[in-house]
Amino acid sequence: MHEIMPDGGMKLLKPAFYATFCGMEKQTCDLLVTASRLITGTEQPGVDGKAGVAVRDGKILETGPAEKLEAAWMPAVRRDLGNALLMPGLVNAHTHVPMTFLRGFADDLPLMEWLTKHIFPVEAHLTDRIVSLGARLGMYEMMRTGTTAFVDSYLLEINVLQEAERMGMRCAGGEVLFAFPSPAYDGWNGAEALYREQAARFGGCGRVQLAVMPHSVYTTSDDVLRRSMQLAEELDLMLHIHLSESAGEVGQCRSLHQDRRPVAYARDMGLLNERAVLAHMVDVTDEELETVAASGAAIVHNPVSNLKLASGLARVQGMLKAGIPVSLGTDGACSNNSLDMFETMKLAAILAKGCTGDATAVPAMKALGMATVEGARIFRTPGLGTLAPGAPADMIALDLDEPNLFPIFNEVSHAVYAASGKDCVFTMVDGRVLYDDGSYTDGLYADTAAEMQDLVEWVKGKE
Ligand SMILES: [Zn+2]
């Protein structure tokens, strides 16, 4: 075999290239997924026509035109999704996934009343079984609606980490830290021992990873906050906290902490640095956003929860203008009441426009980035949130035969403004298919749903 050179001469090709060139020798891969359209989530131009992703050992090998991938790879398994849009899985950067067991339990209440009079009294009776059950249901809902990774804090969180490990979802989670005893520990020393024990199993940047989770400035203390960041630094973990969620929180913080607002107080407790992820940040000033931007901390915007609890409207434009990384979360299923990140993504985009009177605020591509790569930063995993070669194979597909997705001028526009989570027909995490064509691949959803319905009477008796 010879190749003709530019000068018209010929050179002998190496045997390996010859074999590939003739289609005789392809490299093997575990899976080749193909679909009619593709969003890679990278700067690379999209693919015109049928596209695909080749996967081996949980990682993306190549993304591109289906024909080219078919020529290059010999997959153990082929999955052609037909008329579908392949895209990176969404990242829910703030939730409390076991709270699915309280979905619809206490609605139409402001944050502090909702939390102290309804949620905390039931949570005082939590068991491992309830947390595990809630986590399972929440993960089914997320994989059904296109979310592949989530950041979680709750009580008895070890059950969430274990279920995520078993069910295949990507999770960064940690036991929620208070200044008062919880079902998982009786004081700071107990909490710290718990974290050290769990770090031995879930430390690092694996699919399921530990993060330090002080609940908020109003449920902790100077000591808990300072030690939380020290622990995060020592164990090399991210830290996640609710901050400036409502005017009520700000007023309480000023009265308890020498007139300091939550951002100033958090800064004084050593909480603001590049390890910190701040959930909500609804009641903030421009100066506070500059403080956060300078610290390197990130923000998670939770528009549905903020609206439902009447906490207010976060100033996302101001956050972005200040240069702060902003990701998106649903918050728990009791203050939302769903875990559908497509709903959150659309709301984040259109609320920003409505709040500023600027239709160019948070365009579709930006909203998609907030729901993918920005949330993925928390996991410190290269490539996560994109379908780039080398990235973890976390991807979803939307059914483009649905009437709400016809016609198509722009795939990103549809993903943000026209799709709902229920259009998702395929969910893969780390190269493992979790949901495909209407079925959860572990086959255990019906048992979880039945067990959850049985819990309703128990919850009613605990209020
Ligand atoms: Zn929350």
Boltz pocket constraint, residues with backbone or C-beta under 6 A from the ligand:
constraints:
  - pocket:
      binder: B
      contacts: [[A, 94], [A, 95], [A, 96], [A, 242], [A, 279], [A, 331], [A, 332]]
      max_distance: 6.0
